[in-house]
Amino acid sequence: MIQCFVKHAYEPVFTGENQPRLLYVSRIDPAKSIYPRVMHSHKDFVELILVRSGVSKYFIGDRQQYVCAGDLIVYNSGVLHDEAIWSEHKLSIYCLAIGGIALPGLRRDALISDKAQPVYSCAACLPVLEKLCEMMFDALRVGTCQSEKFAQLLMESFLVKILPVLTGTETKEESEEERVLSVRIR
């Protein structure tokens, strides 16, 4: 038997005015990624795109950014964005919309500074992030009150997992733990 113990006192990550809420989860498979979209922004929520497979070019504000499997794209509220469609490089992505985020030092409904690079490599923890997204998507598809609560808690776990990547505070030790966990999830 192997046991793992909690080593630190639990402190909630999301307190006070910072009560993020999951609005929706989309899964776009490669066959559906070829349909055109329109350049748009979101007034009052953050949108996160987790690239599961494929390669594409995204338009983010006034920048063009290439993305590939393992990348996480962060669209703060109000940021114009769209994807360039390449039929030979079909994407598979999860898309999460999260409202109510209020992190210290950032404007409301922002996960990163508006000047920050919006694409982050999460390849080391992609299996874990994909699993969380899959469980959120499946829970919302069921559509019961309890499944929505479950999806909400999973979204909070997703945020806890990506915040060290977004803030640059991820350590090598965390990366090794993620690697071991991702092997066990498969």
Sequence and secondary structure as in RCSB ss.txt:
>XXXX:A:sequence
MIQCFVKHAYEPVFTGENQPRLLYVSRIDPAKSIYPRVMHSHKDFVELILVRSGVSKYFIGDRQQYVCAGDLIVY
NSGVLHDEAIWSEHKLSIYCLAIGGIALPGLRRDALISDKAQPVYSCAACLPVLEKLCEMMFDALRVGTCQSEKF
AQLLMESFLVKILPVLTGTETKEESEEERVLSVRIR
>XXXX:A:secstr
       S    SS TT   EEEEEEEE GGGTTS    B  SS EEEEEEEE EEEEEETTEEEEEETTEEEEE
 TT  EEEE  TTS  EEEEEEEE    TTS TT SS TTS SEEE GGGHHHHHHHHHHHHHHHHH  HHHHHH
HHHHHHHHHHHHHHHHHT   HHHHHHHHHHHHHH 
